[in-house]
Amino acid sequence: MSPRRFTAMLTSAMALTGCAVGPNFQAPAPPMSNRYSADETVDAIAGVRLGAATPAQWWKAFGSPELDALVEEALKANPDLKSADAALRQAREDLAAHKGALFPGVDASDQAQRAKTSDALSPVLADNSDLYSLHTAELDVSYGLDVFGGTRRAVEAAAAQAEAQRFQYEAARQTLIANVISGAVQEAALRRQVEAAGGQAKAARDILDFTRLQAAAGGLGQADIAAQETTVAQADQAVPPLKKALAQQRTALMVLLGREAGGAAFAGLDLDRVSLPAGLPVALPAQLVRQRPDIRAAEASLHAASAGVGVAIAARLPTLTLSASAGGSSPGLQSLFSPGNDFWTLTGGAAQPIFQGGALLHRQKAAEAAFDQAKAQYRSTVLNALKNVADSLDAIARDAEALNSTVAADTAAQRSLQFSRRQLELGEIGALAERGAEQAAWQARSARAAAVAARYADTAALFQALGGGWNAKP
């Protein structure tokens, strides 16, 4: 057979592989609802813009260069993100390897042999010599005809798995960004709370000193001293847990940044230099399923499971193979391809599973069950995503209310402290009252720092719940 005829036969065989058994994947329908909560006041309080796109670098909406620097550092150095990137590269290489099965396999071989035959046997060569050399060069071509699409379905499944890994990488990236922002603002809030707790404890000890002086003068009794000693002890008790939480938060943040815990100290954010984004962009539920990475990953897994059904069906059907080999064999290299020394073979084969103990049928049923499982998992992922956004919006709305209250309380406490200090200077009140106002001011400052941090952290959580801006144009 001439190479041209063989090529024509191979092309015709490849043309037979036009169909593929199993279901053709279709993306699930998007959610029908256009809101995340039945309470319309939540959106108004949270200050959201429904239908707006999330910016690619959404963390810059906080207006903090220090926070931006932390995010960039984490994106470059976080080991978990590097691991996710490596897993993505591995999945893409696996896909490329699967695609190789769609093409003919070509192998070349060359063999040199030196041999002597027994004198009692017929000579091997035409010159009646029993000592000879033999060189053989051969080219083998083989191709499995993907008539029923089993190979293509396997490639389709590998492609879907690579897509799922890509979306998992994006989900890990957005989670890292949100965790860095939350960790940084929590660390800043804890520093203020530690400072405030120390101020409260000092004010309580000052009051205790005044109480003891008044008791010595006969103005107060031992019960008053004991009561204030209890207050001092309670104030002192509040400091160590806050310091512990601060140290743990710093260590956790160092890990997110890819730093060693014993390395350079973390400078920390100034909460006063971080601002809230104006008008939070919130995608509609139908948009959410296209931009949230975990939903896209679940959809890709569903696609892979769909292709897996086709692979299992094709395994029960006949397989066709076509192979050819050509080469030459001679005593010397110079005559390897001389007329008469060439050889070739062309082989076509078909195989049909007859009896496998029901294994192939049950594998198909298992693939179909896996497809049903992937459908349910996709639906669960969508419902939980909608819940995440709804919870984040509600948290931001309640944070806004709590922040307004704590800001008002802090402002009033600071004004009260200023008035108390002025009154102390004028002799209108004693130092005991002024220390009480100072203690209240420290408490209000601590509560405000916690409320501000919660508002920032929940805002970052909302951006994460929306999927971040990984698919937005920078």
C-alpha positions as CSV (number, residue, x, y, z in Angstrom):
1,M,0.0,0.0,0.0
2,S,1.3,3.4,-0.9
3,P,1.7,6.2,1.7
4,R,-0.9,8.2,-0.1
5,R,-3.5,5.4,0.1
6,F,-2.7,4.8,3.7
7,T,-3.1,8.5,4.5
8,A,-6.5,8.5,2.7
9,M,-7.6,5.5,4.7
10,L,-6.5,7.0,8.0
11,T,-8.3,10.3,7.1
12,S,-11.5,8.4,6.2
13,A,-11.3,6.5,9.5
14,M,-10.9,9.7,11.5
15,A,-14.0,11.1,9.7
16,L,-16.0,8.3,11.3
17,T,-15.4,9.8,14.7
18,G,-18.0,12.5,14.3
19,C,-20.4,11.5,17.1
20,A,-20.0,11.0,20.8
21,V,-22.2,8.9,23.0
22,G,-23.5,10.2,26.3
23,P,-25.2,13.5,27.3
24,N,-24.1,16.8,25.7
25,F,-23.5,19.1,28.6
26,Q,-25.7,22.2,29.1
27,A,-25.1,24.8,31.9
28,P,-27.8,24.8,34.5
29,A,-30.4,27.6,34.4
30,P,-29.6,30.6,36.6
31,P,-31.6,31.6,39.7
32,M,-35.0,33.2,39.0
33,S,-35.0,35.6,42.0
34,N,-33.6,39.1,41.7
35,R,-33.0,39.8,45.4
36,Y,-31.1,38.1,48.2
37,S,-33.4,39.1,51.0
38,A,-37.1,39.7,51.4
39,D,-36.2,42.6,53.6
40,E,-35.7,45.5,51.2
41,T,-34.5,47.8,54.0
42,V,-31.3,45.7,54.2
43,D,-30.1,46.9,50.9
44,A,-30.9,50.5,51.8
45,I,-29.1,50.4,55.1
46,A,-26.1,48.6,53.6
47,G,-25.9,51.1,50.8
48,V,-25.6,48.6,47.9
49,R,-25.9,49.0,44.1
50,L,-27.7,46.0,42.8
51,G,-26.5,44.8,39.4
52,A,-23.2,46.7,39.6
53,A,-20.0,44.8,38.7
54,T,-17.3,44.1,41.2
55,P,-14.0,45.8,40.3
56,A,-11.0,43.6,39.6
57,Q,-9.0,45.1,42.4
58,W,-11.9,45.6,44.8
59,W,-9.7,45.9,47.9
60,K,-8.5,49.3,46.7
61,A,-12.0,50.6,47.5
62,F,-10.9,50.8,51.1
63,G,-8.5,53.6,50.2
64,S,-5.5,52.3,52.2
65,P,-2.1,52.0,50.5
66,E,-0.9,50.0,53.5
67,L,-3.7,47.5,53.0
68,D,-3.0,47.4,49.2
69,A,0.6,46.5,50.0
70,L,-0.4,43.7,52.3
71,V,-2.7,42.2,49.7
72,E,-0.1,42.4,47.0
73,E,2.5,40.7,49.3
74,A,0.1,37.9,50.1
75,L,-0.7,37.3,46.5
76,K,3.0,36.9,45.7
77,A,4.2,34.9,48.7
78,N,1.2,32.9,50.2
79,P,2.2,29.2,50.0
80,D,-1.4,28.0,49.8
81,L,-2.0,30.1,46.8
82,K,1.2,28.9,45.2
83,S,0.0,25.3,45.8
84,A,-3.3,26.1,44.1
85,D,-1.4,27.6,41.2
86,A,0.7,24.4,40.9
87,A,-2.4,22.3,41.0
88,L,-3.8,24.3,38.2
89,R,-0.7,23.9,36.1
90,Q,-0.8,20.1,36.8
91,A,-4.4,20.0,35.6
92,R,-3.6,21.8,32.4
93,E,-0.7,19.5,31.6
94,D,-3.0,16.5,32.3
95,L,-5.5,17.9,29.8
96,A,-2.7,18.3,27.2
97,A,-1.7,14.7,27.8
98,H,-5.3,13.5,27.3
99,K,-5.5,15.4,24.0
100,G,-2.6,13.3,22.7
101,A,-5.0,10.3,22.5
102,L,-6.9,12.0,19.7
103,F,-3.9,11.7,17.3
104,P,-2.2,8.7,15.8
105,G,0.8,7.3,17.7
106,V,4.0,7.1,15.7
107,D,7.1,5.1,16.9
108,A,10.4,4.5,15.2
109,S,12.9,1.8,16.0
110,D,16.3,0.7,14.7
111,Q,18.0,-2.6,15.5
112,A,21.5,-3.9,14.7
113,Q,22.3,-7.6,15.0
114,R,25.5,-9.7,14.6
115,A,24.9,-13.5,14.5
116,K,26.3,-16.8,13.4
117,T,24.2,-19.8,12.5
118,S,25.0,-23.4,12.9
119,D,26.7,-25.2,9.9
120,A,24.0,-27.8,10.2
121,L,21.3,-25.3,9.4
122,S,20.6,-23.6,6.1
123,P,22.5,-20.4,5.6
124,V,20.4,-17.3,6.3
125,L,21.8,-15.2,3.5
126,A,21.9,-15.6,-0.2
127,D,25.7,-15.9,-0.3
128,N,25.5,-19.1,1.9
129,S,27.5,-17.5,4.7
130,D,26.7,-18.5,8.3
131,L,28.2,-15.3,9.9
132,Y,26.2,-12.2,9.1
133,S,25.0,-8.7,10.3
134,L,21.4,-7.6,10.1
135,H,20.1,-4.0,10.3
136,T,16.4,-3.4,10.7
137,A,14.7,0.0,10.7
138,E,11.0,0.3,11.3
139,L,8.3,2.9,11.6
140,D,5.0,2.0,13.3
141,V,1.8,4.0,13.2
142,S,-1.3,3.2,15.2
143,Y,-4.6,4.9,15.7
144,G,-7.6,4.0,17.7
145,L,-10.8,5.1,15.9
146,D,-12.9,7.1,18.3
147,V,-16.1,6.0,16.6
148,F,-18.3,6.4,19.6
149,G,-16.5,9.3,21.2
150,G,-15.2,7.7,24.3
151,T,-11.8,9.3,23.9
152,R,-13.3,12.7,23.1
153,R,-15.5,12.4,26.2
154,A,-12.4,11.6,28.3
155,V,-10.7,14.7,26.9
156,E,-13.9,16.7,27.6
157,A,-13.9,15.5,31.2
158,A,-10.2,16.4,31.6
159,A,-10.9,19.9,30.2
160,A,-13.7,20.3,32.7
161,Q,-11.5,19.2,35.5
162,A,-8.9,21.7,34.5
163,E,-11.6,24.4,34.4
164,A,-12.7,23.4,37.9
165,Q,-9.1,23.7,39.1
166,R,-8.9,27.1,37.6
167,F,-12.0,28.3,39.4
168,Q,-10.7,26.7,42.6
169,Y,-7.5,28.8,42.2
170,E,-9.6,31.9,41.8
171,A,-11.7,31.0,44.9
172,A,-8.5,30.5,46.9
173,R,-7.2,33.9,45.7
174,Q,-10.3,35.8,46.6
175,T,-10.5,34.0,50.0
176,L,-6.8,35.0,50.7
177,I,-7.5,38.7,49.9
178,A,-10.6,38.8,52.1
179,N,-8.7,37.0,54.9
180,V,-5.8,39.5,54.7
181,I,-8.1,42.5,54.9
182,S,-10.1,41.0,57.7
183,G,-6.9,40.0,59.6
184,A,-5.3,43.4,59.2
185,V,-8.3,45.4,60.4
186,Q,-8.9,42.9,63.3
187,E,-5.2,43.3,64.3
188,A,-5.6,47.1,64.2
189,A,-8.8,46.9,66.3
190,L,-7.2,44.6,68.8
191,R,-4.3,47.0,69.3
192,R,-6.7,49.8,70.1
193,Q,-8.7,47.5,72.4
194,V,-5.5,46.5,74.3
195,E,-4.6,50.2,74.6
196,A,-8.2,51.0,75.8
197,A,-8.2,48.1,78.2
198,G,-4.9,49.3,79.7
199,G,-6.4,52.8,80.0
200,Q,-9.5,51.4,81.7
201,A,-7.4,49.4,84.2
202,K,-5.2,52.5,85.0
203,A,-8.3,54.7,85.5
204,A,-9.7,52.0,87.8
205,R,-6.5,51.9,89.9
206,D,-6.5,55.7,90.1
207,I,-10.1,55.5,91.4
208,L,-9.0,52.9,93.9
209,D,-6.3,55.1,95.2
210,F,-8.8,58.0,95.6
211,T,-11.2,55.6,97.3
212,R,-8.6,54.5,99.8
213,L,-7.7,58.2,100.6
214,Q,-11.3,59.0,101.2
215,A,-11.7,55.9,103.3
216,A,-8.7,56.9,105.4
217,A,-10.3,60.3,105.8
218,G,-13.5,58.7,107.0
219,G,-15.6,59.6,103.9
220,L,-15.9,56.0,102.6
221,G,-16.0,52.6,104.1
222,Q,-14.2,49.3,103.5
223,A,-17.0,48.1,101.4
224,D,-16.4,50.9,98.9
225,I,-12.7,49.9,98.8
226,A,-13.6,46.2,98.2
227,A,-16.0,47.2,95.5
228,Q,-13.4,49.2,93.7
229,E,-10.8,46.5,94.1
230,T,-13.2,44.2,92.4
231,T,-13.5,46.7,89.5
232,V,-9.7,46.9,89.2
233,A,-9.4,43.2,89.1
234,Q,-12.0,42.9,86.4
235,A,-10.3,45.6,84.4
236,D,-7.0,43.8,84.7
237,Q,-8.5,40.5,83.7
238,A,-9.6,42.0,80.4
239,V,-6.1,42.8,79.3
240,P,-4.4,39.4,78.9
241,P,-7.1,37.8,76.7
242,L,-6.9,40.8,74.4
243,K,-3.1,40.6,74.2
244,K,-3.4,36.9,73.5
245,A,-5.9,37.5,70.7
246,L,-3.6,40.3,69.3
247,A,-0.5,38.0,69.3
248,Q,-2.5,35.2,67.6
249,Q,-4.0,37.5,65.0
250,R,-0.5,38.9,64.1
251,T,0.9,35.4,63.7
252,A,-2.1,34.3,61.5
253,L,-1.6,37.4,59.4
254,M,2.1,36.7,59.0
255,V,1.3,33.2,57.7
256,L,-1.2,34.7,55.2
257,L,1.6,37.0,54.0
258,G,4.0,34.1,53.6
259,R,6.2,35.3,56.4
260,E,7.8,33.4,59.2
261,A,6.2,34.2,62.6
262,G,9.6,35.0,64.0
263,G,10.5,37.3,61.3
264,A,10.2,41.1,61.0
265,A,7.4,42.6,63.1
266,F,4.2,43.6,61.4
267,A,3.8,47.4,61.4
268,G,0.0,47.2,61.4
269,L,-2.7,49.4,59.9
270,D,-4.1,52.7,61.2
271,L,-7.9,52.3,61.3
272,D,-8.3,56.0,60.8
273,R,-6.6,55.7,57.4
274,V,-9.0,53.1,56.1
275,S,-12.3,54.1,54.6
276,L,-15.5,52.3,53.7
277,P,-16.3,51.8,50.0
278,A,-19.0,54.1,48.8
279,G,-22.0,52.3,47.3
280,L,-21.2,48.5,47.4
281,P,-21.6,46.8,44.0
282,V,-23.8,43.7,44.4
283,A,-24.4,41.4,41.4
284,L,-27.8,40.0,40.8
285,P,-28.3,36.3,41.6
286,A,-28.3,35.4,37.9
287,Q,-24.9,37.3,37.6
288,L,-23.6,35.7,40.7
289,V,-23.6,32.2,39.3
290,R,-21.3,33.4,36.5
291,Q,-18.8,35.3,38.6
292,R,-18.5,33.3,41.8
293,P,-15.6,30.9,41.4
294,D,-16.9,28.1,43.6
295,I,-20.1,28.0,41.6
296,R,-18.2,27.9,38.3
297,A,-16.0,25.1,39.8
298,A,-19.1,23.1,40.7
299,E,-20.5,23.7,37.2
300,A,-17.2,22.4,35.7
301,S,-17.3,19.3,38.0
302,L,-20.9,18.8,36.7
303,H,-19.5,19.0,33.2
304,A,-16.8,16.4,34.0
305,A,-19.4,14.1,35.5
306,S,-21.5,14.4,32.3
307,A,-18.6,13.5,30.1
308,G,-17.9,10.6,32.4
309,V,-21.2,9.1,31.5
310,G,-20.2,9.1,27.8
311,V,-16.8,7.5,28.7
312,A,-18.6,4.7,30.5
313,I,-21.1,4.1,27.7
314,A,-18.3,4.0,25.1
315,A,-16.5,1.4,27.1
316,R,-19.4,-1.0,26.4
317,L,-19.3,-0.5,22.7
318,P,-16.9,-1.9,20.0
319,T,-13.4,-0.4,19.7
320,L,-11.7,-0.1,16.3
321,T,-8.0,0.2,15.8
322,L,-5.9,0.7,12.7
323,S,-2.1,0.2,12.6
324,A,0.6,0.1,10.0
325,S,4.3,-0.5,10.0
326,A,7.0,-0.1,7.3
327,G,10.7,-0.5,7.2
328,G,13.7,-2.2,5.8
329,S,16.1,-5.0,6.8
330,S,19.5,-5.8,5.2
331,P,23.1,-6.9,6.1
332,G,24.4,-3.3,5.7
333,L,23.1,0.1,6.3
334,Q,23.8,1.1,2.7
335,S,21.3,-1.4,1.3
336,L,18.7,-1.0,4.0
337,F,16.1,0.5,1.7
338,S,17.2,-1.2,-1.5
339,P,14.5,-2.9,-3.6
340,G,13.5,-6.2,-2.0
341,N,14.7,-5.3,1.5
342,D,11.6,-3.3,2.5
343,F,8.6,-4.7,4.4
344,W,5.3,-3.3,5.6
345,T,2.1,-4.4,7.3
346,L,-1.3,-2.9,7.6
347,T,-3.6,-4.2,10.4
348,G,-7.2,-3.3,11.3
349,G,-8.9,-4.7,14.4
350,A,-12.2,-4.6,16.2
351,A,-13.0,-5.6,19.7
352,Q,-16.3,-6.0,21.5
353,P,-16.7,-6.7,25.2
354,I,-18.8,-9.8,25.6
355,F,-18.8,-10.7,29.2
356,Q,-17.2,-8.7,32.0
357,G,-19.4,-9.9,34.9
358,G,-21.6,-6.9,34.6
359,A,-18.7,-4.6,35.5
360,L,-19.1,-2.2,32.5
361,L,-22.8,-1.8,33.0
362,H,-22.4,-1.0,36.7
363,R,-19.6,1.4,35.9
364,Q,-22.0,3.2,33.6
365,K,-24.7,3.3,36.3
366,A,-22.1,4.5,38.7
367,A,-21.2,7.3,36.3
368,E,-24.8,8.3,36.0
369,A,-25.2,8.3,39.8
370,A,-22.1,10.6,39.9
371,F,-23.7,12.9,37.4
372,D,-26.8,13.1,39.6
373,Q,-24.6,13.7,42.7
374,A,-22.8,16.6,40.8
375,K,-26.2,18.1,40.0
376,A,-27.2,18.1,43.6
377,Q,-23.8,19.5,44.7
378,Y,-24.1,22.3,42.1
379,R,-27.6,23.2,43.4
380,S,-26.3,23.2,47.0
381,T,-23.3,25.4,46.0
382,V,-25.7,27.9,44.4
383,L,-28.0,28.0,47.4
384,N,-25.2,28.4,49.9
385,A,-23.7,31.2,47.7
386,L,-27.0,33.1,47.8
387,K,-27.1,32.5,51.5
388,N,-23.5,33.9,51.9
389,V,-24.4,37.1,50.1
390,A,-27.7,37.5,52.0
391,D,-25.9,36.9,55.3
392,S,-23.1,39.4,54.4
393,L,-25.6,42.1,53.4
394,D,-27.5,41.6,56.7
395,A,-24.3,41.7,58.6
396,I,-23.2,44.9,57.0
397,A,-26.7,46.5,57.7
398,R,-26.4,45.5,61.3
399,D,-22.8,46.6,61.4
400,A,-23.9,50.0,60.1
401,E,-26.4,50.4,62.9
402,A,-24.0,49.2,65.5
403,L,-21.3,51.5,64.2
404,N,-23.6,54.5,64.3
405,S,-24.4,53.7,67.9
406,T,-20.8,53.2,69.0
407,V,-19.6,56.3,67.2
408,A,-22.3,58.3,68.9
409,A,-21.4,56.7,72.3
410,D,-17.6,57.4,71.7
411,T,-18.3,61.0,70.7
412,A,-20.4,61.6,73.8
413,A,-17.9,59.9,76.0
414,Q,-15.0,62.0,74.7
415,R,-17.1,65.2,75.2
416,S,-18.0,64.1,78.7
417,L,-14.3,63.5,79.4
418,Q,-13.4,67.0,78.1
419,F,-16.1,68.6,80.3
420,S,-15.0,66.6,83.3
421,R,-11.4,67.7,82.9
422,R,-12.5,71.3,82.5
423,Q,-14.7,71.0,85.6
424,L,-11.7,69.4,87.5
425,E,-9.6,72.4,86.6
426,L,-12.3,74.8,87.8
427,G,-12.7,72.8,91.0
428,E,-16.3,71.9,90.3
429,I,-15.7,68.2,90.6
430,G,-13.2,65.9,92.2
431,A,-10.5,63.8,90.5
432,L,-12.7,60.7,91.3
433,A,-15.4,61.8,88.9
434,E,-12.9,62.8,86.2
435,R,-11.3,59.3,86.4
436,G,-14.7,57.7,86.0
437,A,-15.3,59.8,82.8
438,E,-11.9,58.7,81.5
439,Q,-12.7,55.1,82.2
440,A,-16.0,55.4,80.3
441,A,-14.2,57.1,77.4
442,W,-11.7,54.2,77.1
443,Q,-14.5,51.7,77.1
444,A,-16.4,53.6,74.3
445,R,-13.2,53.8,72.3
446,S,-12.7,50.0,72.5
447,A,-16.3,49.4,71.5
448,R,-15.9,51.7,68.5
449,A,-12.7,50.0,67.3
450,A,-14.4,46.6,67.4
451,A,-17.4,48.0,65.5
452,V,-15.2,49.6,62.8
453,A,-13.3,46.4,62.4
454,A,-16.5,44.3,62.1
455,R,-17.8,46.7,59.5
456,Y,-14.6,46.5,57.4
457,A,-14.3,42.7,57.8
458,D,-17.9,42.1,56.8
459,T,-17.5,44.4,53.8
460,A,-14.5,42.3,52.7
461,A,-16.6,39.2,53.3
462,L,-19.3,40.6,51.0
463,F,-16.8,41.1,48.2
464,Q,-15.7,37.5,48.7
465,A,-19.3,36.2,48.8
466,L,-19.8,38.0,45.4
467,G,-16.8,36.1,44.0
468,G,-14.5,39.1,43.9
469,G,-13.6,40.7,40.6
470,W,-11.5,37.9,39.1
471,N,-13.4,38.0,35.8
472,A,-13.7,41.8,35.6
473,K,-11.5,44.0,33.4
474,P,-8.7,45.7,35.4
